[in-house]
Amino acid sequence: MIQPRATRGTGLLEGFLARRRALMAGRLLPPAPRDGCVVDIGCGSHPLFLLSAPFRRNIGLDRVTSPAMVEALRTQGVEMIHHDLEADAALPLADCSADAVTMLAVIEHIPPERRARLLQDARRVLKPGGRVVLTTPAAWTVFILQFLSRTGFVSHEEIEEHHELLSGRGLRRLLEGAGFGRVRRGSFEAGLNLWATGERMEDAPGT
C-alpha cells in the first residue's frame, strides 16, 4: 500500500503544502510536451504531482522505495526508480529522455557543493526545449520553518535536513550556472515559497 503521507515525518500542513507545490508545478509546465515524459526528482513515497500529472510517462526518483510501493504506483501510472541524491551519483536516465524535470522542495536538501552538478545532470536528461521546474522555501523563512517544525505544523525530519535556503536571485544564478536558458522566477503562498524555471536550449554544434 502507498504511504499516504506526502513527506517523511508528521506535520499538520504537510499534505496541504505538497498539494500547493504540485499545483504550482502544473501551472509552470507548458502544455505542448504533455504527451511525453516528466521526471520528478526527490518525489517522495507519495508523489502527489506525478499521480495527477497529465504526461504519458511519469517517472519518480527517490531513495524511499519498496517493492510493494513501486508496484502500487506502477498500477497508477507512475514509474518509481530508487535513487539516492545524497550519493552524488548521476541520474539513472538516458540523455535527452525527458520533456520536463521537476524538483519540488528538494534543492534545499542538497548540499550546496552538489547542487550545480545535479542540475547539470537534470539538463542532460532533458530534451532540447525541455523545462526544469524548482520550488523551495524562501531564504527568509528559515526561522518560521523552525518554529513550525517545533509546533508540529511541518515535518521536523524534513526541516532538519535543510542545508541552505535560497533567494530568488540565488535560484536564478544556480540555473544559469548549470547551463539553463530563459530562466524565470517568482514566488507563491505570500512569498513563503519560491519557484524558478529554466529551459535546455539547443546545443551548439560540436557540444
N, C-alpha and C positions, 0 to 999 in steps of 0.2 A: 504494500500500500504506500502511496506517496505521502511523504511527510507534509502535513498541512501547513506548517509554519513557513512564512515567506523567507525568514532568515534564521540563523542559528540563535540559540538562546531565547529569551522571552522579552516581551515588551508590548505594552498595550497598543502602541501606534505602529508596530512593525508592518502589519498587513496593510494598513491604510497607506503608509509611506511607499511600500513596494508597488501598490496599485497606481499611485501617483507617478512613480518613476516609469512604470510600464506605459501609462497613457502618454507621458511626455515623449518617450522614445517613439511611440507610434506616430505622433504628430511630426517628429523631426525627420522621419524617413520618407523619401519621395515615393509616390505611388508606382512609378514605372517598373521597377525591378521586382515587384512583389510576387511575381510568379517564379522567382529564383530562390536564392538561399540566403538565410540570415544566420549569423553565428553570435551567440550571447556568451561572452567570456565572463566567468565567475557567476554563472546563472543561479547557483544555489540549489538546494534539494527540492524546492517547489518553484520552478521557473515560470512565474506568472506572465512575464512578457511573451515567452515562447508559446505558452499554452493558448494565447489569444492572437499571436502574430499571423497576419494573412499572407505568409510566404509558403511556397510549395514545399520547401525543405527548411526545417528548423533544427539547428544544432546547438546544444548547450555544452559548455566546458566547465567542469568544476571538480574539485578534489572530493566532494561529498557525494559519493555514488555507492550504490549497492546493486547486485544483480536484480533484486526484486524491484527496486526503484527504476532502474534502466528499462526493464520490461514493461512496467506500468506506464511509464512515459512514452515508450515506443507505441503503445496502443492508442495514445492520444496525439500522435504525430510529432513527437519530439525525440530527436536522437541525442542521447547523452554520451559524452566521451569523458573518461576520467583524465583530468589534467591538473597538476598542482602548480599553480602560478609561483609559489614560493621556491620551487625548484629551479626557476630561471631557465627552463628548457624551452625550445622552440615549440610553437603551437603545432599540434599534430594534424595539420591540414595542408592541403596542396596549395601551391601558388595560384593566385587568380581564381579561387574556387568559390568565393562568396560575393554576393551583391551588397551586403551590409554586415557590419560588425557593431555590436553594442557592448558597452561596459557600464552597467548601471550600479552606481555606488560601489565601485570596485577599485578605481585608481588610487583612492586614499589608503587602501590596504596594501598597496605595492610599495616596497622600499624606494625612495626617490632615485637611487642609483640604477634601478632596474626598469623604471618607467619608460624611458626612451626606447630601450631595446624591445620591450613588449609592444609598444605602439608601432615601431618599425616592422615587427613581425605581423601585427594586425594589418598593416598596409600591404605587406607581401601577400597575405591571404585574399585581400580584396581584388576584385576585377577593376581594370581602369574605369573610372567613373563611379566606383562604389563609394559608399559613405560610411564613416565611423561616427557613432553617437556615444558621448560620455555624459554621465551625470555624477555629481559629487556634492557633498555639503560644502557650503561656502566657508572660507577660512575663518571668518569672524564668528562662526557658530561653535567653536571648539568648547567654550565654557558652558554654553547652552546644552550641547550634547552630553557633556559630562554630568550635568545636573539631571537631565532626563534619564540617563542610564542609572544613576543612583536612586531615582524615584520610581523606576520600573516602567517608564513610558517607552524607552527604546532599549534594545538588547545591549546589556553590559558587555557580553562577549564580543560583539561586533565593534563597539566603540573602543574597547581596549586594544583592538588590532589596528586601529588607525595609526599610520606613520606620520603623515603630514597632510593637512588640508590645503587646498589650492585656492587662489583667487581666479577671477575670470581671465586676467592677463596671464597668469601662470598656466592656465589651461591652453590658451592660445599659443604661448611660446612652446609648450610641450608638443602640441600637434604640429606646429610649423617645423619644429626641430626634428620631428620624426618623418618629415617629407610630405605632409598633407598640404593640399591647397584649398582655396575657398573656405577658409576656416571662419566659422561663425560661433558666437557665444551669447549667452543670456542667462536669465535666472527664472525660477518659479517658486511657488509657495512663499510669496512675500520676500523673496531674496534669500531664503534659508538654504536653498539648493541651487546649484549652477548646472547649466548644460553647455555642451560645445559639440560642434560637428566639423568634420573635415572630409575632403574627398581625395581619393587617389587619382591624380592626374595622369594623362597618357605619358608613358615613359619616353624619354628622348631616345632616338636611335643609338644603339650601342650600349644602352644601360640596362 
